[in-house]
Amino acid sequence: MNGWLMAAGVLATLTALVHLFAGGRDVVRPLLGSALADEPLRTLHAVWHFATADLLFSGVALIALAVRPAPNAPLVLFIAAHFLAYAAVFLVITLRVGWSRPLLRLPQWMLLLPVAALAGAGAL
Protein backbone atom coordinates (compact mmCIF):
# COMPACT_ATOMS: atom_id res chain seq x y z
CA MET A 1 0.00 0.00 0.00
CA ASN A 2 1.16 3.52 -0.79
CA GLY A 3 0.69 5.55 2.41
CA TRP A 4 1.15 8.89 0.66
CA LEU A 5 -1.68 8.16 -1.74
CA MET A 6 -3.89 6.79 1.02
CA ALA A 7 -3.37 9.97 3.05
CA ALA A 8 -4.09 12.09 -0.04
CA GLY A 9 -7.23 10.09 -0.79
CA VAL A 10 -8.56 10.26 2.74
CA LEU A 11 -7.86 14.00 2.91
CA ALA A 12 -9.52 14.60 -0.47
CA THR A 13 -12.57 12.62 0.64
CA LEU A 14 -12.77 14.56 3.91
CA THR A 15 -12.41 17.78 1.92
CA ALA A 16 -15.40 16.71 -0.20
CA LEU A 17 -17.45 16.20 2.96
CA VAL A 18 -16.39 19.57 4.39
CA HIS A 19 -17.25 21.15 1.04
CA LEU A 20 -20.67 19.52 0.95
CA PHE A 21 -21.77 20.17 4.53
CA ALA A 22 -19.94 23.26 5.84
CA GLY A 23 -19.71 24.92 2.46
CA GLY A 24 -23.33 24.18 1.74
CA ARG A 25 -24.30 26.02 4.90
CA ASP A 26 -21.87 28.92 4.51
CA VAL A 27 -21.93 29.41 0.73
CA VAL A 28 -24.78 27.65 -1.04
CA ARG A 29 -27.63 28.63 1.28
CA PRO A 30 -26.76 32.35 1.09
CA LEU A 31 -26.28 32.03 -2.66
CA LEU A 32 -29.70 30.42 -3.12
CA GLY A 33 -31.28 33.14 -0.99
CA SER A 34 -29.68 35.93 -3.02
CA ALA A 35 -31.31 38.18 -5.60
CA LEU A 36 -29.09 36.82 -8.38
CA ALA A 37 -30.95 36.05 -11.61
CA ASP A 38 -32.19 32.48 -11.87
CA GLU A 39 -29.90 31.22 -14.68
CA PRO A 40 -26.58 32.29 -13.13
CA LEU A 41 -27.82 31.24 -9.69
CA ARG A 42 -28.69 27.71 -10.84
CA THR A 43 -25.46 27.50 -12.85
CA LEU A 44 -23.40 28.37 -9.76
CA HIS A 45 -25.43 25.88 -7.74
CA ALA A 46 -24.65 23.14 -10.28
CA VAL A 47 -20.96 24.09 -10.35
CA TRP A 48 -20.94 23.80 -6.56
CA HIS A 49 -22.08 20.20 -6.85
CA PHE A 50 -19.61 19.54 -9.69
CA ALA A 51 -16.82 20.53 -7.30
CA THR A 52 -18.19 18.24 -4.60
CA ALA A 53 -18.32 15.32 -7.04
CA ASP A 54 -14.82 16.06 -8.31
CA LEU A 55 -13.37 16.16 -4.81
CA LEU A 56 -15.14 12.94 -3.84
CA PHE A 57 -14.26 11.01 -7.01
CA SER A 58 -10.64 12.16 -6.78
CA GLY A 59 -10.46 10.99 -3.17
CA VAL A 60 -11.91 7.60 -4.02
CA ALA A 61 -9.55 7.27 -7.00
CA LEU A 62 -6.52 8.09 -4.84
CA ILE A 63 -7.60 5.53 -2.23
CA ALA A 64 -8.08 2.90 -4.94
CA LEU A 65 -4.69 3.74 -6.43
CA ALA A 66 -3.07 3.56 -2.99
CA VAL A 67 -3.89 -0.13 -2.61
CA ARG A 68 -2.63 -1.14 -6.06
CA PRO A 69 0.80 -2.73 -6.27
CA ALA A 70 1.87 -0.20 -8.92
CA PRO A 71 -0.22 2.99 -8.93
CA ASN A 72 -0.81 4.68 -12.28
CA ALA A 73 1.70 7.53 -11.89
CA PRO A 74 0.31 9.72 -14.73
CA LEU A 75 -3.20 9.53 -13.24
CA VAL A 76 -1.88 10.33 -9.76
CA LEU A 77 0.08 13.29 -11.12
CA PHE A 78 -3.01 14.51 -12.97
CA ILE A 79 -5.04 14.44 -9.75
CA ALA A 80 -2.20 16.16 -7.87
CA ALA A 81 -1.98 18.83 -10.58
CA HIS A 82 -5.66 19.63 -10.46
CA PHE A 83 -5.58 19.96 -6.65
CA LEU A 84 -2.56 22.23 -7.03
CA ALA A 85 -4.47 24.30 -9.59
CA TYR A 86 -7.49 24.56 -7.27
CA ALA A 87 -5.26 25.71 -4.40
CA ALA A 88 -3.56 28.25 -6.67
CA VAL A 89 -6.92 29.68 -7.76
CA PHE A 90 -7.97 30.23 -4.13
CA LEU A 91 -4.60 31.78 -3.26
CA VAL A 92 -4.57 34.12 -6.25
CA ILE A 93 -8.15 35.27 -5.70
CA THR A 94 -7.76 35.83 -1.97
CA LEU A 95 -4.44 37.67 -2.33
CA ARG A 96 -5.76 39.94 -5.09
CA VAL A 97 -8.81 41.11 -3.16
CA GLY A 98 -6.74 43.07 -0.66
CA TRP A 99 -8.27 41.66 2.50
CA SER A 100 -6.45 41.84 5.81
CA ARG A 101 -5.26 38.35 6.82
CA PRO A 102 -6.19 37.11 3.33
CA LEU A 103 -4.93 33.55 3.73
CA LEU A 104 -7.59 32.91 6.36
CA ARG A 105 -10.48 34.48 4.45
CA LEU A 106 -10.68 31.70 1.86
CA PRO A 107 -8.92 28.81 3.62
CA GLN A 108 -9.84 26.15 1.07
CA TRP A 109 -6.26 26.11 -0.19
CA MET A 110 -5.22 24.69 3.21
CA LEU A 111 -6.99 21.43 2.36
CA LEU A 112 -6.32 21.39 -1.38
CA LEU A 113 -2.56 22.01 -1.32
CA PRO A 114 -1.76 19.09 1.05
CA VAL A 115 -3.70 16.69 -1.19
CA ALA A 116 -1.56 17.83 -4.12
CA ALA A 117 1.65 17.44 -2.12
CA LEU A 118 0.72 14.00 -0.71
CA ALA A 119 -0.39 12.71 -4.11
CA GLY A 120 2.76 14.07 -5.73
CA ALA A 121 4.90 12.35 -3.09
CA GLY A 122 2.95 9.14 -3.66
CA ALA A 123 3.61 9.26 -7.38
CA LEU A 124 7.35 9.52 -6.78
C-alpha atoms as one frame of an Amber mdcrd trajectory, in Angstrom:
protein
   0.000   0.000   0.000   1.159   3.523  -0.788   0.692   5.547   2.408   1.147
   8.889   0.656  -1.684   8.162  -1.744  -3.891   6.788   1.018  -3.366   9.974
   3.048  -4.092  12.089  -0.044  -7.229  10.086  -0.793  -8.559  10.260   2.737
  -7.858  14.004   2.914  -9.525  14.597  -0.475 -12.575  12.617   0.643 -12.765
  14.555   3.910 -12.413  17.776   1.915 -15.403  16.714  -0.199 -17.449  16.197
   2.962 -16.393  19.567   4.388 -17.252  21.154   1.041 -20.665  19.525   0.955
 -21.768  20.174   4.525 -19.939  23.256   5.844 -19.708  24.923   2.456 -23.331
  24.180   1.737 -24.302  26.017   4.895 -21.872  28.924   4.508 -21.926  29.412
   0.733 -24.779  27.648  -1.045 -27.631  28.633   1.276 -26.759  32.352   1.089
 -26.281  32.031  -2.663 -29.698  30.420  -3.123 -31.278  33.143  -0.994 -29.681
  35.932  -3.022 -31.313  38.176  -5.604 -29.088  36.819  -8.379 -30.951  36.055
 -11.615 -32.192  32.477 -11.866 -29.901  31.218 -14.677 -26.580  32.290 -13.128
 -27.821  31.235  -9.691 -28.686  27.711 -10.842 -25.461  27.501 -12.848 -23.405
  28.375  -9.759 -25.430  25.880  -7.736 -24.654  23.144 -10.283 -20.960  24.091
 -10.354 -20.936  23.800  -6.559 -22.076  20.199  -6.851 -19.608  19.544  -9.695
 -16.824  20.534  -7.301 -18.187  18.237  -4.600 -18.324  15.316  -7.036 -14.819
  16.062  -8.313 -13.370  16.156  -4.807 -15.139  12.940  -3.844 -14.262  11.006
  -7.011 -10.638  12.156  -6.778 -10.461  10.992  -3.173 -11.913   7.596  -4.021
  -9.549   7.275  -6.997  -6.524   8.087  -4.836  -7.598   5.530  -2.230  -8.084
   2.901  -4.942  -4.688   3.742  -6.435  -3.072   3.563  -2.991  -3.886  -0.130
  -2.610  -2.635  -1.137  -6.058   0.797  -2.735  -6.274   1.868  -0.202  -8.918
  -0.219   2.995  -8.934  -0.811   4.679 -12.282   1.699   7.535 -11.889   0.306
   9.719 -14.735  -3.199   9.529 -13.243  -1.884  10.335  -9.757   0.081  13.291
 -11.122  -3.014  14.513 -12.969  -5.041  14.443  -9.746  -2.197  16.162  -7.875
  -1.978  18.832 -10.584  -5.655  19.633 -10.462  -5.584  19.956  -6.651  -2.562
  22.226  -7.033  -4.475  24.297  -9.586  -7.491  24.565  -7.265  -5.255  25.709
  -4.397  -3.561  28.247  -6.673  -6.917  29.684  -7.756  -7.968  30.233  -4.134
  -4.601  31.778  -3.262  -4.567  34.124  -6.250  -8.147  35.268  -5.697  -7.761
  35.834  -1.966  -4.441  37.672  -2.328  -5.762  39.944  -5.094  -8.807  41.107
  -3.156  -6.737  43.072  -0.656  -8.266  41.662   2.499  -6.453  41.835   5.805
  -5.261  38.350   6.817  -6.192  37.108   3.333  -4.931  33.551   3.731  -7.591
  32.906   6.364 -10.485  34.478   4.447 -10.681  31.696   1.856  -8.917  28.815
   3.622  -9.836  26.149   1.068  -6.259  26.106  -0.192  -5.223  24.689   3.206
  -6.986  21.426   2.361  -6.315  21.389  -1.378  -2.565  22.006  -1.316  -1.758
  19.091   1.052  -3.699  16.694  -1.188  -1.563  17.833  -4.124   1.649  17.436
  -2.121   0.724  14.005  -0.711  -0.390  12.712  -4.107   2.760  14.071  -5.735
   4.904  12.351  -3.093   2.945   9.142  -3.656   3.614   9.260  -7.376   7.348
   9.522  -6.784
